[in-house]
Amino acid sequence: MSDKAPVVSVCIANYNGVEVIDECLRSVLNQQGDIALEILVHDDASTDGSASYIHDRFPRVKVIEGAENVGFCVANNRMAAGASGEYLLLLNNDAALYPDALETLLAEARRLPIPSILGLPQYDAATGELIDVGCMLDPFLNPIPNRRTESADVGMVIGACFWIPKVLWRQLGGFPEWFGSIAEDMYLCARARLAGFPVRALGSSGYRHWQGKSFGGNRVTPLGLSTTFRRRALSERNKSFVMVVACPTPWMYLLLVVHLLMLLLEAGVLTALKGEPRIWREIYAPCFLGLWRRRLLLWATRKEVQMSRRAGLRVLASVFQFVPYKLLMLARHGLPRLR
């Protein structure tokens, strides 16, 4: 790490990540090139000694110790507020950068004429397989992994490795703290694209990710798609929030009605086939309740976001694929395993 004023601030949200944080931090410290950087870690009231571990082994890392668990969005907003760099790289504690990652991101950021959100190819840390090069979206805002290996405009880049100029972060308002966790990356990418700022996934370099390690679930296993009740509940609720806020009028009204009807059908089918009433109680009911309880905040946020819109419908539609991704996953892997 350089003693010069930082150009890049690497922000790592950590909760009980003592098993993975060492590899993450060393991957940042071992970056190629003479890039002035700082590393901030927000420890979210971990109970596994993470904060002490980082203090003892990585004395140049700035640790923000939370008194209580506040979630991914608040943690990253706190780090961004205290960051000194021109660029922010939000990095999961279970992700490890390739040695040329920061060089690659910084070169692209400086090449582009306007501030842009950037991401890198994501590789499975266990198998080395390519997971995605950013994601496209289906009409119901389900992320569809993009596996083209060239750089491309995408619907979103994954929050596990999320590059954004600090000036753009401030302009977009950072992560919505009422999301808690999940889909905050989709929200910020949607806001950026609506306002006319590119969201690009780069085809070179990359990072290894223990996908699902920090939050549970979201993995295809030999037994099919595996996820958790909590992750699925937050995903369905927060994707619905993004739809309300970001989808242009008049398409939002039509899509939202169809989306909610599809969720009701999905809830009924899963609950009946699996014989688990908690599927409705813990996944789908909170989505509908969340939309109702947050309706005034959602409408106010929608008004703000839509007033800042600069992109045309053709540009916005270019990152969508119109076959519902859940149907493709059902055909490939069957019903998801919930735990």
C-alpha positions as a Markdown table, in Angstrom:
| # | Residue | x | y | z |
|---|---|---|---|---|
| 1 | Met | 0.0 | 0.0 | 0.0 |
| 2 | Ser | 1.2 | 3.5 | -0.9 |
| 3 | Asp | 1.6 | 6.4 | 1.5 |
| 4 | Lys | 0.3 | 8.7 | -1.2 |
| 5 | Ala | -3.3 | 10.0 | -1.1 |
| 6 | Pro | -5.5 | 7.1 | -2.2 |
| 7 | Val | -6.9 | 6.8 | -5.7 |
| 8 | Val | -9.0 | 3.7 | -4.9 |
| 9 | Ser | -10.8 | 2.9 | -1.6 |
| 10 | Val | -11.5 | -0.8 | -1.3 |
| 11 | Cys | -14.5 | -1.2 | 1.0 |
| 12 | Ile | -15.1 | -4.7 | 2.6 |
| 13 | Ala | -18.3 | -5.4 | 4.6 |
| 14 | Asn | -17.5 | -8.2 | 7.1 |
| 15 | Tyr | -19.7 | -10.3 | 9.3 |
| 16 | Asn | -18.3 | -13.4 | 10.9 |
| 17 | Gly | -15.9 | -13.8 | 8.0 |
| 18 | Val | -12.7 | -14.8 | 9.9 |
| 19 | Glu | -12.4 | -17.9 | 7.7 |
| 20 | Val | -12.4 | -16.0 | 4.4 |
| 21 | Ile | -11.2 | -12.4 | 5.2 |
| 22 | Asp | -7.5 | -13.3 | 5.1 |
| 23 | Glu | -7.6 | -14.4 | 1.5 |
| 24 | Cys | -9.7 | -11.3 | 0.6 |
| 25 | Leu | -7.3 | -8.8 | 2.2 |
| 26 | Arg | -4.2 | -10.4 | 0.9 |
| 27 | Ser | -5.6 | -10.3 | -2.7 |
| 28 | Val | -6.0 | -6.6 | -2.3 |
| 29 | Leu | -2.6 | -6.0 | -0.8 |
| 30 | Asn | -0.9 | -8.1 | -3.5 |
| 31 | Gln | -2.3 | -6.0 | -6.4 |
| 32 | Gln | 0.0 | -5.2 | -9.3 |
| 33 | Gly | 0.9 | -1.7 | -10.3 |
| 34 | Asp | 1.7 | 1.4 | -8.3 |
| 35 | Ile | -1.9 | 2.3 | -7.3 |
| 36 | Ala | -2.4 | 4.4 | -4.2 |
| 37 | Leu | -5.2 | 2.7 | -2.2 |
| 38 | Glu | -6.7 | 2.4 | 1.2 |
| 39 | Ile | -8.6 | -0.6 | 2.6 |
| 40 | Leu | -11.6 | -0.1 | 4.9 |
| 41 | Val | -13.4 | -3.0 | 6.6 |
| 42 | His | -16.8 | -2.5 | 8.3 |
| 43 | Asp | -17.1 | -5.2 | 10.9 |
| 44 | Asp | -20.8 | -5.7 | 11.4 |
| 45 | Ala | -20.8 | -6.7 | 15.1 |
| 46 | Ser | -19.1 | -10.1 | 14.3 |
| 47 | Thr | -19.0 | -12.7 | 17.0 |
| 48 | Asp | -16.1 | -14.7 | 15.6 |
| 49 | Gly | -13.3 | -12.4 | 16.5 |
| 50 | Ser | -13.0 | -11.0 | 13.0 |
| 51 | Ala | -12.2 | -7.4 | 14.1 |
| 52 | Ser | -9.4 | -8.5 | 16.4 |
| 53 | Tyr | -8.0 | -10.8 | 13.7 |
| 54 | Ile | -7.8 | -7.9 | 11.2 |
| 55 | His | -6.3 | -5.5 | 13.7 |
| 56 | Asp | -3.6 | -8.0 | 14.6 |
| 57 | Arg | -2.6 | -9.2 | 11.1 |
| 58 | Phe | -3.4 | -6.2 | 8.9 |
| 59 | Pro | -2.5 | -3.1 | 10.9 |
| 60 | Arg | -2.8 | -0.7 | 7.9 |
| 61 | Val | -6.4 | -1.7 | 7.3 |
| 62 | Lys | -8.9 | 0.8 | 8.7 |
| 63 | Val | -11.5 | -1.1 | 10.7 |
| 64 | Ile | -14.9 | 0.4 | 11.4 |
| 65 | Glu | -16.5 | -1.7 | 14.2 |
| 66 | Gly | -20.2 | -1.6 | 14.3 |
| 67 | Ala | -21.9 | -1.8 | 17.7 |
| 68 | Glu | -24.8 | -3.7 | 16.3 |
| 69 | Asn | -25.5 | -5.7 | 13.1 |
| 70 | Val | -26.8 | -3.2 | 10.5 |
| 71 | Gly | -26.6 | -5.1 | 7.2 |
| 72 | Phe | -24.7 | -4.8 | 4.0 |
| 73 | Cys | -26.2 | -1.5 | 2.7 |
| 74 | Val | -25.6 | 0.5 | 5.9 |
| 75 | Ala | -22.1 | -1.0 | 6.2 |
| 76 | Asn | -21.1 | 0.1 | 2.7 |
| 77 | Asn | -22.7 | 3.5 | 3.1 |
| 78 | Arg | -20.6 | 4.1 | 6.2 |
| 79 | Met | -17.4 | 3.0 | 4.5 |
| 80 | Ala | -18.1 | 5.1 | 1.4 |
| 81 | Ala | -18.8 | 8.2 | 3.6 |
| 82 | Gly | -15.3 | 7.8 | 5.2 |
| 83 | Ala | -13.4 | 6.8 | 2.0 |
| 84 | Ser | -10.8 | 9.2 | 0.6 |
| 85 | Gly | -10.3 | 7.6 | -2.8 |
| 86 | Glu | -11.6 | 8.9 | -6.2 |
| 87 | Tyr | -13.0 | 5.4 | -6.8 |
| 88 | Leu | -14.7 | 2.9 | -4.6 |
| 89 | Leu | -14.4 | -0.8 | -5.0 |
| 90 | Leu | -17.0 | -2.6 | -2.8 |
| 91 | Leu | -15.7 | -6.1 | -2.2 |
| 92 | Asn | -17.3 | -9.0 | -0.4 |
| 93 | Asn | -15.3 | -10.6 | 2.4 |
| 94 | Asp | -15.6 | -14.0 | 0.6 |
| 95 | Ala | -14.1 | -12.6 | -2.7 |
| 96 | Ala | -10.5 | -12.5 | -3.7 |
| 97 | Leu | -9.2 | -10.3 | -6.6 |
| 98 | Tyr | -7.0 | -11.5 | -9.4 |
| 99 | Pro | -3.6 | -9.7 | -9.2 |
| 100 | Asp | -4.3 | -7.3 | -12.1 |
| 101 | Ala | -7.9 | -6.5 | -11.0 |
| 102 | Leu | -7.4 | -2.9 | -9.8 |
| 103 | Glu | -5.2 | -2.0 | -12.8 |
| 104 | Thr | -7.8 | -3.3 | -15.1 |
| 105 | Leu | -10.7 | -1.4 | -13.5 |
| 106 | Leu | -8.7 | 1.8 | -13.1 |
| 107 | Ala | -7.6 | 1.8 | -16.8 |
| 108 | Glu | -11.2 | 1.3 | -18.0 |
| 109 | Ala | -12.6 | 3.9 | -15.6 |
| 110 | Arg | -10.1 | 6.4 | -17.0 |
| 111 | Arg | -10.7 | 5.4 | -20.6 |
| 112 | Leu | -14.5 | 6.0 | -20.4 |
| 113 | Pro | -15.6 | 9.6 | -20.9 |
| 114 | Ile | -18.2 | 9.6 | -18.1 |
| 115 | Pro | -18.5 | 8.0 | -14.6 |
| 116 | Ser | -19.4 | 4.4 | -14.9 |
| 117 | Ile | -20.2 | 1.4 | -12.7 |
| 118 | Leu | -17.8 | -1.5 | -13.6 |
| 119 | Gly | -17.5 | -5.2 | -12.7 |
| 120 | Leu | -15.1 | -8.1 | -13.4 |
| 121 | Pro | -15.7 | -11.7 | -14.4 |
| 122 | Gln | -16.8 | -13.7 | -11.4 |
| 123 | Tyr | -15.3 | -17.2 | -10.9 |
| 124 | Asp | -16.3 | -19.9 | -8.5 |
| 125 | Ala | -13.7 | -20.2 | -5.8 |
| 126 | Ala | -14.3 | -23.9 | -5.3 |
| 127 | Thr | -14.2 | -25.0 | -9.0 |
| 128 | Gly | -12.6 | -22.1 | -10.9 |
| 129 | Glu | -15.6 | -22.1 | -13.3 |
| 130 | Leu | -16.8 | -18.8 | -14.8 |
| 131 | Ile | -20.0 | -17.7 | -13.0 |
| 132 | Asp | -20.8 | -14.6 | -14.9 |
| 133 | Val | -19.4 | -11.5 | -16.6 |
| 134 | Gly | -22.1 | -9.2 | -15.1 |
| 135 | Cys | -25.8 | -10.0 | -15.5 |
| 136 | Met | -28.6 | -9.3 | -18.0 |
| 137 | Leu | -32.2 | -9.1 | -16.6 |
| 138 | Asp | -35.5 | -10.8 | -17.4 |
| 139 | Pro | -38.8 | -8.7 | -17.3 |
| 140 | Phe | -39.2 | -9.5 | -13.6 |
| 141 | Leu | -35.7 | -8.4 | -12.7 |
| 142 | Asn | -34.3 | -11.8 | -12.2 |
| 143 | Pro | -30.5 | -11.6 | -12.9 |
| 144 | Ile | -29.4 | -13.8 | -15.9 |
| 145 | Pro | -25.6 | -14.6 | -15.8 |
| 146 | Asn | -23.8 | -13.2 | -18.8 |
| 147 | Arg | -21.0 | -15.5 | -19.9 |
| 148 | Arg | -19.7 | -13.7 | -22.9 |
| 149 | Thr | -16.0 | -13.1 | -22.2 |
| 150 | Glu | -15.7 | -9.7 | -23.9 |
| 151 | Ser | -16.6 | -6.4 | -22.2 |
| 152 | Ala | -20.2 | -5.5 | -22.5 |
| 153 | Asp | -23.0 | -3.2 | -21.2 |
| 154 | Val | -25.1 | -5.2 | -18.8 |
| 155 | Gly | -28.1 | -4.8 | -16.6 |
| 156 | Met | -26.1 | -5.1 | -13.4 |
| 157 | Val | -22.7 | -6.1 | -12.0 |
| 158 | Ile | -22.6 | -8.2 | -8.8 |
| 159 | Gly | -22.1 | -6.4 | -5.5 |
| 160 | Ala | -19.4 | -8.8 | -4.5 |
| 161 | Cys | -17.0 | -6.8 | -6.7 |
| 162 | Phe | -18.6 | -3.4 | -7.5 |
| 163 | Trp | -16.5 | -0.5 | -8.9 |
| 164 | Ile | -18.0 | 3.0 | -8.8 |
| 165 | Pro | -16.5 | 6.5 | -8.9 |
| 166 | Lys | -17.2 | 8.2 | -5.6 |
| 167 | Val | -18.7 | 11.2 | -7.4 |
| 168 | Leu | -21.3 | 8.9 | -9.0 |
| 169 | Trp | -22.0 | 7.1 | -5.7 |
| 170 | Arg | -22.8 | 10.5 | -4.1 |
| 171 | Gln | -25.0 | 11.5 | -7.1 |
| 172 | Leu | -27.0 | 8.3 | -6.9 |
| 173 | Gly | -27.3 | 8.4 | -3.2 |
| 174 | Gly | -25.5 | 5.1 | -2.3 |
| 175 | Phe | -27.4 | 2.0 | -1.3 |
| 176 | Pro | -30.9 | 2.3 | 0.1 |
| 177 | Glu | -30.5 | 1.4 | 3.7 |
| 178 | Trp | -34.1 | 0.1 | 4.0 |
| 179 | Phe | -33.1 | -2.8 | 1.6 |
| 180 | Gly | -31.0 | -4.3 | 4.4 |
| 181 | Ser | -29.2 | -6.8 | 2.0 |
| 182 | Ile | -29.7 | -8.3 | -1.4 |
| 183 | Ala | -30.5 | -6.5 | -4.7 |
| 184 | Glu | -28.9 | -3.3 | -3.6 |
| 185 | Asp | -26.5 | -3.8 | -6.5 |
| 186 | Met | -29.4 | -4.1 | -8.9 |
| 187 | Tyr | -31.0 | -0.9 | -7.5 |
| 188 | Leu | -27.8 | 1.2 | -7.9 |
| 189 | Cys | -27.2 | -0.1 | -11.4 |
| 190 | Ala | -30.8 | 0.6 | -12.4 |
| 191 | Arg | -30.5 | 4.1 | -11.1 |
| 192 | Ala | -27.2 | 4.6 | -13.0 |
| 193 | Arg | -28.6 | 3.4 | -16.3 |
| 194 | Leu | -31.8 | 5.4 | -16.0 |
| 195 | Ala | -29.6 | 8.5 | -15.4 |
| 196 | Gly | -27.5 | 7.7 | -18.5 |
| 197 | Phe | -24.4 | 6.3 | -16.8 |
| 198 | Pro | -22.9 | 3.1 | -18.2 |
| 199 | Val | -22.9 | -0.2 | -16.3 |
| 200 | Arg | -20.2 | -2.4 | -17.8 |
| 201 | Ala | -18.8 | -5.8 | -17.1 |
| 202 | Leu | -15.1 | -6.2 | -18.2 |
| 203 | Gly | -14.0 | -9.3 | -20.0 |
| 204 | Ser | -10.5 | -9.5 | -18.5 |
| 205 | Ser | -9.0 | -10.1 | -15.1 |
| 206 | Gly | -11.6 | -11.2 | -12.5 |
| 207 | Tyr | -12.2 | -12.4 | -8.9 |
| 208 | Arg | -12.8 | -15.6 | -7.1 |
| 209 | His | -15.9 | -15.8 | -5.0 |
| 210 | Trp | -17.1 | -18.3 | -2.5 |
| 211 | Gln | -20.6 | -17.7 | -3.8 |
| 212 | Gly | -23.2 | -17.8 | -1.0 |
| 213 | Lys | -20.7 | -18.3 | 1.7 |
| 214 | Ser | -21.3 | -14.9 | 3.4 |
| 215 | Phe | -25.1 | -15.0 | 3.1 |
| 216 | Gly | -26.1 | -18.6 | 2.4 |
| 217 | Gly | -27.7 | -20.2 | -0.6 |
| 218 | Asn | -27.7 | -19.1 | -4.2 |
| 219 | Arg | -25.8 | -22.1 | -5.5 |
| 220 | Val | -26.4 | -24.9 | -8.0 |
| 221 | Thr | -25.5 | -28.2 | -6.3 |
| 222 | Pro | -25.6 | -31.8 | -7.6 |
| 223 | Leu | -29.1 | -31.9 | -5.9 |
| 224 | Gly | -30.3 | -28.8 | -7.7 |
| 225 | Leu | -30.6 | -25.1 | -6.8 |
| 226 | Ser | -30.0 | -24.5 | -3.1 |
| 227 | Thr | -31.0 | -21.3 | -1.3 |
| 228 | Thr | -32.2 | -20.2 | 2.1 |
| 229 | Phe | -35.6 | -18.8 | 3.3 |
| 230 | Arg | -34.0 | -15.6 | 4.3 |
| 231 | Arg | -32.1 | -15.0 | 1.1 |
| 232 | Arg | -35.2 | -15.8 | -1.0 |
| 233 | Ala | -37.4 | -13.6 | 1.0 |
| 234 | Leu | -35.1 | -10.6 | 0.7 |
| 235 | Ser | -34.5 | -11.3 | -3.0 |
| 236 | Glu | -38.2 | -11.3 | -3.8 |
| 237 | Arg | -39.0 | -8.3 | -1.7 |
| 238 | Asn | -36.1 | -6.1 | -2.9 |
| 239 | Lys | -36.5 | -7.0 | -6.6 |
| 240 | Ser | -40.1 | -5.8 | -6.3 |
| 241 | Phe | -38.8 | -2.6 | -4.7 |
| 242 | Val | -36.5 | -2.0 | -7.7 |
| 243 | Met | -39.3 | -2.7 | -10.1 |
| 244 | Val | -41.5 | 0.0 | -8.5 |
| 245 | Val | -38.7 | 2.5 | -8.3 |
| 246 | Ala | -36.9 | 2.0 | -11.6 |
| 247 | Cys | -39.3 | 0.7 | -14.2 |
| 248 | Pro | -40.4 | 3.5 | -16.5 |
| 249 | Thr | -44.1 | 4.6 | -16.7 |
| 250 | Pro | -46.4 | 3.1 | -18.0 |
| 251 | Trp | -44.6 | -0.3 | -18.1 |
| 252 | Met | -44.2 | -0.4 | -14.3 |
| 253 | Tyr | -48.0 | -0.7 | -13.7 |
| 254 | Leu | -48.4 | -3.6 | -16.1 |
| 255 | Leu | -45.3 | -5.4 | -15.0 |
| 256 | Leu | -45.9 | -5.0 | -11.3 |
| 257 | Val | -49.4 | -6.5 | -11.6 |
| 258 | Val | -48.2 | -9.5 | -13.6 |
| 259 | His | -45.2 | -9.8 | -11.3 |
| 260 | Leu | -47.4 | -10.0 | -8.1 |
| 261 | Leu | -49.8 | -12.4 | -9.7 |
| 262 | Met | -46.8 | -14.6 | -10.7 |
| 263 | Leu | -45.5 | -14.5 | -7.1 |
| 264 | Leu | -48.9 | -15.6 | -5.8 |
| 265 | Leu | -49.0 | -18.5 | -8.2 |
| 266 | Glu | -45.4 | -19.4 | -7.4 |
| 267 | Ala | -46.1 | -19.2 | -3.7 |
| 268 | Gly | -49.1 | -21.5 | -4.0 |
| 269 | Val | -47.3 | -24.1 | -6.2 |
| 270 | Leu | -44.2 | -24.2 | -4.0 |
| 271 | Thr | -46.2 | -24.4 | -0.7 |
| 272 | Ala | -48.4 | -27.1 | -2.1 |
| 273 | Leu | -45.7 | -29.3 | -3.7 |
| 274 | Lys | -43.3 | -29.0 | -0.8 |
| 275 | Gly | -46.0 | -29.1 | 1.9 |
| 276 | Glu | -44.3 | -26.3 | 3.9 |
| 277 | Pro | -46.6 | -23.4 | 4.9 |
| 278 | Arg | -43.6 | -21.4 | 6.0 |
| 279 | Ile | -42.8 | -20.9 | 2.3 |
| 280 | Trp | -45.7 | -18.5 | 2.1 |
| 281 | Arg | -45.2 | -17.1 | 5.6 |
| 282 | Glu | -41.4 | -16.4 | 5.4 |
| 283 | Ile | -40.8 | -15.7 | 1.7 |
| 284 | Tyr | -43.9 | -14.4 | -0.1 |
| 285 | Ala | -46.0 | -12.7 | 2.6 |
| 286 | Pro | -43.1 | -10.4 | 3.6 |
| 287 | Cys | -42.8 | -9.3 | 0.0 |
| 288 | Phe | -46.4 | -8.1 | -0.2 |
| 289 | Leu | -46.3 | -6.6 | 3.3 |
| 290 | Gly | -43.1 | -4.9 | 2.5 |
| 291 | Leu | -44.5 | -3.3 | -0.6 |
| 292 | Trp | -47.5 | -2.0 | 1.3 |
| 293 | Arg | -45.6 | -0.8 | 4.3 |
| 294 | Arg | -43.0 | 1.0 | 2.2 |
| 295 | Arg | -45.5 | 2.4 | -0.4 |
| 296 | Leu | -44.9 | 6.1 | 0.5 |
| 297 | Leu | -41.1 | 5.7 | 0.6 |
| 298 | Leu | -41.2 | 3.7 | -2.7 |
| 299 | Trp | -43.3 | 6.3 | -4.4 |
| 300 | Ala | -41.2 | 9.2 | -3.2 |
| 301 | Thr | -38.0 | 7.4 | -4.4 |
| 302 | Arg | -39.6 | 6.5 | -7.7 |
| 303 | Lys | -40.5 | 10.2 | -8.3 |
| 304 | Glu | -36.9 | 11.2 | -7.6 |
| 305 | Val | -35.4 | 8.5 | -9.8 |
| 306 | Gln | -37.7 | 9.0 | -12.7 |
| 307 | Met | -37.2 | 12.8 | -12.7 |
| 308 | Ser | -33.4 | 12.1 | -13.2 |
| 309 | Arg | -34.0 | 9.7 | -16.1 |
| 310 | Arg | -31.9 | 10.5 | -19.2 |
| 311 | Ala | -31.8 | 7.1 | -21.0 |
| 312 | Gly | -34.4 | 6.2 | -23.7 |
| 313 | Leu | -36.5 | 3.0 | -23.7 |
| 314 | Arg | -34.3 | 1.4 | -26.4 |
| 315 | Val | -31.2 | 1.8 | -24.3 |
| 316 | Leu | -32.9 | 0.5 | -21.2 |
| 317 | Ala | -34.4 | -2.5 | -23.0 |
| 318 | Ser | -31.0 | -3.5 | -24.5 |
| 319 | Val | -30.0 | -5.4 | -21.3 |
| 320 | Phe | -33.2 | -7.4 | -21.0 |
| 321 | Gln | -33.9 | -11.0 | -22.2 |
| 322 | Phe | -37.5 | -11.7 | -22.4 |
| 323 | Val | -37.8 | -15.4 | -21.3 |
| 324 | Pro | -38.4 | -15.5 | -17.6 |
| 325 | Tyr | -35.2 | -16.9 | -16.0 |
| 326 | Lys | -37.1 | -18.8 | -13.2 |
| 327 | Leu | -38.7 | -21.0 | -15.9 |
| 328 | Leu | -35.3 | -21.8 | -17.4 |
| 329 | Met | -33.9 | -22.7 | -13.9 |
| 330 | Leu | -37.0 | -24.8 | -13.1 |
| 331 | Ala | -36.5 | -26.8 | -16.4 |
| 332 | Arg | -32.8 | -27.3 | -15.7 |
| 333 | His | -32.7 | -27.9 | -11.9 |
| 334 | Gly | -36.3 | -28.6 | -10.7 |
| 335 | Leu | -37.8 | -26.9 | -7.7 |
| 336 | Pro | -35.3 | -25.1 | -5.4 |
| 337 | Arg | -34.1 | -26.6 | -2.2 |
| 338 | Leu | -34.9 | -24.3 | 0.7 |
| 339 | Arg | -33.3 | -24.4 | 4.1 |
